[in-house]
């Protein structure tokens, strides 16, 4: 994971008001595997900024991974 990656939560964090599947953007890396993630609504307004471990996140991809392309 790196700065500006789009990520999703892999677990519920009800104490933070965040739940599995919510999508955010990495906006800072504090140390290896520890990131500040900004969660925004569809208009771009941030509703949460939290420091999370890589184990709580998964990177989302908007293109094929590993060079394979599916032609339809």
C-alpha positions as CSV (number, residue, x, y, z in Angstrom):
1,X,0.0,0.0,0.0
2,X,1.1,3.5,-0.7
3,X,0.1,7.1,-0.7
4,X,-3.2,7.8,-2.6
5,X,-4.2,4.2,-2.9
6,X,-7.9,3.6,-2.7
7,X,-8.6,1.1,0.0
8,X,-11.6,-0.6,1.7
9,X,-11.9,-1.6,5.4
10,X,-11.8,-5.4,6.0
11,X,-13.4,-5.2,9.5
12,X,-16.0,-3.3,11.4
13,X,-14.8,-0.5,13.6
14,X,-18.0,0.6,15.3
15,X,-16.2,2.7,17.9
16,X,-15.0,4.9,15.0
17,X,-18.3,4.8,13.1
18,X,-16.7,2.8,10.3
19,X,-17.7,-0.5,8.9
20,X,-16.3,-3.3,6.7
21,X,-16.4,-2.3,3.0
22,X,-16.3,1.4,3.4
23,X,-13.9,3.0,0.9
24,X,-11.2,5.6,1.7
25,X,-7.9,7.0,0.4
26,X,-4.5,6.7,2.0
27,X,-3.4,10.3,2.6
28,X,-0.3,9.7,4.8
29,X,2.1,6.9,5.8
30,X,3.3,7.2,9.4
31,X,5.5,4.0,9.5
32,X,5.5,0.8,7.5
33,X,2.0,-0.7,7.5
34,X,0.4,2.3,9.4
35,X,-1.6,4.8,7.3
36,X,-3.9,7.7,7.7
37,X,-7.0,7.1,5.7
38,X,-9.6,9.7,4.6
39,X,-13.1,8.5,4.1
40,X,-15.3,10.8,1.9
41,X,-18.8,10.7,0.6
42,X,-19.8,10.8,-3.1
43,X,-19.5,14.6,-3.1
44,X,-15.9,14.5,-1.9
45,X,-16.7,15.7,1.7
46,X,-14.6,13.9,4.2
47,X,-16.6,12.3,7.0
48,X,-13.7,10.5,8.8
49,X,-9.9,10.5,8.9
50,X,-8.4,7.6,10.9
51,X,-5.0,6.0,11.5
52,X,-5.2,2.3,10.5
53,X,-3.0,-0.7,10.1
54,X,-2.5,-2.4,6.7
55,X,-4.1,-5.5,8.2
56,X,-7.4,-3.6,8.4
57,X,-7.4,-2.5,4.8
58,X,-7.4,-4.0,1.3
59,X,-6.2,-2.1,-1.8
60,X,-8.9,-1.7,-4.5
61,X,-7.9,-1.9,-8.2
62,X,-9.7,-0.3,-11.2
63,X,-7.7,-2.2,-13.8
64,X,-6.6,-5.7,-14.5
65,X,-3.8,-7.0,-12.2
66,X,-0.9,-9.1,-13.5
67,X,-1.2,-8.2,-17.2
68,X,-4.3,-10.3,-18.0
69,X,-7.0,-8.5,-19.9
70,X,-10.5,-9.9,-20.5
71,X,-11.9,-9.1,-23.9
72,X,-15.7,-9.1,-24.2
